[in-house]
Amino acid sequence: MVADVKALWQTRYRQEPPVALPDNAVLRALMSHHSVRNYLPDPLPEGALEMGIAAASSAATSSNLQTWSVVAVEGAETRAKLAELSGGQKHIAVAPVFLVWVVDLSRLERIAQARGLTAEALDYEEAFLMSTLDTGIAAQNAVVAYESMGLGTVYIGGLRNHPEEVAALLGLPPRSVAVVGMCVGLPDPAHQNGFKPRLGQDAVVHRERYDAHDADAVAAYDKRANDYQQEQGLPSRLWSVTASDRVETKQGLGGRHVMRSVLNRLGFALK
Ligand SMILES: Cc1cc2nc3c(=O)[nH]c(=O)nc-3n(C[C@H](O)[C@H](O)[C@H](O)COP(=O)(O)O)c2cc1C
């Protein structure tokens, strides 16, 4: 564990901080994030699962509509099926808890129907976008909470490989979809990743107006990220090459280019 935010900044960006930095426990925790893919099978400490969800519930939510749900899966058989549906990601079967984060417009529909209302607004893409954003914000609060308790997490976007099968397995109602999964468990100390460097603030921060002249900043990041790859014993590859290869064709979406029609079938009209 690196001690202070200046050291964490240097690790995250592989650059010197340009200014003196505020330092506190929350900032240190946020900047210490790394995904965990190797878990001990031990159960979570008592109350940890619920506390993480409470952190999620405490996040801001658009118009206080609270349009997300989470399915906490602890059963080994269901986790094994979800691992398979997510592209054979073994950590899902090993970590004791798998949280399935659900964009959930179904609850509002039920509430509206109980009052004899149509809930027309839920048919629009904006409602889906709003709910997706809220779900992600909530999930990230849970990540921070779990990490603060010494637990590890990794998001599982692979859960979107087969949204209809996941919906059937978990009994999700129409107008809800599992958008991301999350393993939660005790990290196996024998196998842990380092802190992956991120694009510098020279690439991602725009002052007053957007500036698209970012080629030098990206090239400099490529070099820093490649140094990390080599230190980790991973193949040497430039981030910009990997990232742009990934978006070159729809094949990079891993079969999820059909998402609009899948969402339509799950009850999202996306008008
Ligand atoms: C929405 C989302 C989906 C992700 N899906 C997966 C996944 O399916 N499998 C996996 O091993 N990691 C997944 N990740 C983790 C990313 O690969 C990881 O965050 C990224 O490589 C940066 O590494 P770090 O989190 O260790 O800093 C996902 C992350 C996010 C935010």
The ligand as an SDF file (V2000), in Angstrom:
LIG
                    3D

 31 33  0  0  0  0  0  0  0  0999 V2000
  -18.0620   -1.2520  -16.9980 C   0  0  0  0  0  0  0  0  0  0  0  0
  -16.8110   -2.1110  -16.8410 C   0  0  0  0  0  0  0  0  0  0  0  0
  -16.8200   -3.4100  -17.3120 C   0  0  0  0  0  0  0  0  0  0  0  0
  -15.7040   -4.2340  -17.1010 C   0  0  0  0  0  0  0  0  0  0  0  0
  -15.7670   -5.5370  -17.4910 N   0  0  0  0  0  0  0  0  0  0  0  0
  -14.7530   -6.3860  -17.1570 C   0  0  0  0  0  0  0  0  0  0  0  0
  -14.8670   -7.7750  -17.4230 C   0  0  0  0  0  0  0  0  0  0  0  0
  -15.8620   -8.2560  -18.0000 O   0  0  0  0  0  0  0  0  0  0  0  0
  -13.8420   -8.5720  -17.0150 N   0  0  0  0  0  0  0  0  0  0  0  0
  -12.7430   -8.0960  -16.3750 C   0  0  0  0  0  0  0  0  0  0  0  0
  -11.8640   -8.9080  -16.0170 O   0  0  0  0  0  0  0  0  0  0  0  0
  -12.5960   -6.7590  -16.1330 N   0  0  0  0  0  0  0  0  0  0  0  0
  -13.5810   -5.9080  -16.4900 C   0  0  0  0  0  0  0  0  0  0  0  0
  -13.4820   -4.5730  -16.1920 N   0  0  0  0  0  0  0  0  0  0  0  0
  -12.2980   -4.0640  -15.5020 C   0  0  0  0  0  0  0  0  0  0  0  0
  -11.3910   -3.2610  -16.4340 C   0  0  0  0  0  0  0  0  0  0  0  0
  -10.7240   -4.1510  -17.3020 O   0  0  0  0  0  0  0  0  0  0  0  0
  -10.3870   -2.4820  -15.5650 C   0  0  0  0  0  0  0  0  0  0  0  0
  -11.0700   -1.5860  -14.7450 O   0  0  0  0  0  0  0  0  0  0  0  0
   -9.3820   -1.7250  -16.4400 C   0  0  0  0  0  0  0  0  0  0  0  0
   -8.5750   -2.6090  -17.1670 O   0  0  0  0  0  0  0  0  0  0  0  0
   -8.4690   -0.8590  -15.5630 C   0  0  0  0  0  0  0  0  0  0  0  0
   -7.8150   -1.6650  -14.6060 O   0  0  0  0  0  0  0  0  0  0  0  0
   -7.9570   -1.3680  -13.0430 P   0  0  0  0  0  0  0  0  0  0  0  0
   -9.4080   -1.3920  -12.6890 O   0  0  0  0  0  0  0  0  0  0  0  0
   -7.1800   -2.4740  -12.3610 O   0  0  0  0  0  0  0  0  0  0  0  0
   -7.3310   -0.0280  -12.7850 O   0  0  0  0  0  0  0  0  0  0  0  0
  -14.5450   -3.7210  -16.4420 C   0  0  0  0  0  0  0  0  0  0  0  0
  -14.5570   -2.3920  -16.0090 C   0  0  0  0  0  0  0  0  0  0  0  0
  -15.6620   -1.6020  -16.2000 C   0  0  0  0  0  0  0  0  0  0  0  0
  -15.6510   -0.1740  -15.6910 C   0  0  0  0  0  0  0  0  0  0  0  0
  1  2  1  0
  2  3  1  0
  2 30  2  0
  3  4  2  0
  4  5  1  0
  4 28  1  0
  5  6  2  0
  6  7  1  0
  6 13  1  0
  7  8  2  0
  7  9  1  0
  9 10  1  0
 10 11  2  0
 10 12  1  0
 12 13  2  0
 13 14  1  0
 14 15  1  0
 14 28  1  0
 15 16  1  0
 16 17  1  0
 16 18  1  0
 18 19  1  0
 18 20  1  0
 20 21  1  0
 20 22  1  0
 22 23  1  0
 23 24  1  0
 24 25  2  0
 24 26  1  0
 24 27  1  0
 28 29  2  0
 29 30  1  0
 30 31  1  0
M  END
$$$$
